[in-house]
Amino acid sequence: MSPADAPSIVSADIPLPVALADHQDCPATSVLRRIGDRWSVILLMLLGRRDHRFNELLRSVEGISQRMLTLTLRSLERDGLVVRTVRPTVPPGVEYSLSALGRGLLVPLSAVADWADQHALEIDAARARHEGWTG
């Protein structure tokens, strides 16, 4: 059986040609943009372990600025993946946790992380071959 005759493992019905508007409106595109940014995945994984206060997250992720952490947490909260809770203390304590939706996203994120770990050597070898190929 040729690759063209093999059954597709892609469950989505993708029309051809793919219209720009269809691509932009696709729910998967939106989610991939969110998890494809620089900081979202690591913050989701940290919050998947336990709830964190803002400064704990800031200290836990080397290289993230306070502003970028704020913007990323706001985006994750807007998307319904993270819950921000203000504790009535002096000064007010703010804690971040995963929502049920965010916990559900950890399953496919973990699967991708596991796949990447299992195939890292193959990917590195392919990159090396490609870099050495002059065409």
C-alpha positions in Angstrom: 0.0 0.0 0.0 1.4 3.4 -0.9 1.4 6.3 1.5 -1.3 7.9 -0.6 -3.6 4.9 -0.1 -3.0 4.6 3.6 -5.9 5.5 5.9 -5.5 9.0 7.4 -4.9 9.3 11.2 -6.1 13.0 11.0 -9.6 13.1 12.2 -10.3 16.7 11.1 -11.9 17.3 7.7 -9.5 19.7 6.0 -10.8 21.3 2.9 -8.4 22.0 0.0 -7.3 24.5 -0.7 -7.1 25.7 2.9 -8.5 29.2 3.0 -6.7 31.7 5.2 -10.0 32.6 7.0 -10.6 28.9 7.7 -7.0 28.5 9.1 -7.4 31.6 11.2 -10.8 30.6 12.6 -9.8 27.0 13.3 -9.9 26.3 17.1 -6.8 24.2 16.8 -4.9 27.2 15.4 -5.9 29.3 18.4 -4.8 26.6 20.9 -1.5 26.0 19.0 -0.7 29.7 19.1 -1.3 29.7 22.8 0.9 26.7 23.6 3.4 27.7 20.9 4.4 30.9 22.7 7.6 31.0 24.7 6.3 30.7 28.2 2.8 29.2 28.3 3.7 25.5 28.3 6.2 25.8 31.2 3.8 27.8 33.3 1.0 25.3 32.6 3.4 22.5 33.6 4.5 24.2 36.8 0.9 25.0 37.7 0.0 21.4 37.0 2.3 20.4 39.9 0.7 22.8 42.4 -0.7 26.3 42.8 1.9 29.1 42.8 2.1 32.7 43.9 3.3 35.2 41.3 6.8 35.7 42.7 7.2 31.9 43.0 6.6 31.6 39.3 8.9 34.5 38.6 11.7 32.8 40.5 10.9 29.4 39.0 11.3 30.4 35.4 14.7 31.7 34.4 14.7 34.4 31.8 11.0 35.5 32.1 10.5 39.1 33.0 7.8 40.3 35.4 6.0 42.0 32.5 6.0 38.8 30.3 4.9 36.7 33.3 2.0 39.1 33.9 1.0 39.1 30.2 1.2 35.3 29.8 -0.8 34.6 33.0 -3.4 37.1 31.9 -3.7 35.4 28.5 -3.9 31.9 30.1 -6.6 33.3 32.5 -8.5 34.9 29.5 -8.4 31.5 27.7 -9.9 29.8 30.8 -6.8 27.7 31.5 -5.6 29.4 34.7 -7.5 30.8 37.7 -6.3 33.8 39.6 -7.3 33.9 43.2 -6.8 37.0 45.4 -6.5 36.1 49.1 -7.8 38.7 51.6 -4.5 39.2 53.4 -2.3 42.3 53.9 -0.9 42.7 51.4 -3.3 40.8 49.2 -2.0 37.4 48.2 -2.5 36.3 44.6 -2.3 32.7 43.7 -2.5 31.0 40.3 -3.9 27.5 39.7 -5.0 25.5 36.7 -8.7 25.4 35.9 -10.3 22.1 35.0 -9.8 23.1 31.3 -6.1 23.7 32.0 -5.8 20.4 33.7 -7.3 18.7 30.7 -4.7 20.4 28.4 -1.9 18.8 30.5 -2.8 15.4 29.0 -2.0 16.2 25.3 0.9 18.5 26.4 2.4 15.6 28.3 1.9 13.4 25.4 3.8 15.8 23.1 6.5 16.2 25.7 6.9 12.4 26.0 7.0 12.1 22.2 9.6 14.8 21.9 11.7 13.1 24.6 11.5 9.7 22.9 12.4 11.2 19.4 14.9 13.9 20.4 17.9 11.9 19.0 16.1 11.3 15.7 15.2 14.9 15.4 18.7 16.0 16.1 20.1 13.6 13.5 17.6 14.8 10.9 18.6 18.4 11.7 22.3 17.5 11.3 21.6 15.8 8.0 19.7 18.8 6.8 22.3 21.3 7.9 25.0 19.2 6.1 22.9 18.9 2.9 23.8 21.6 0.4 21.1 20.7 -2.1 
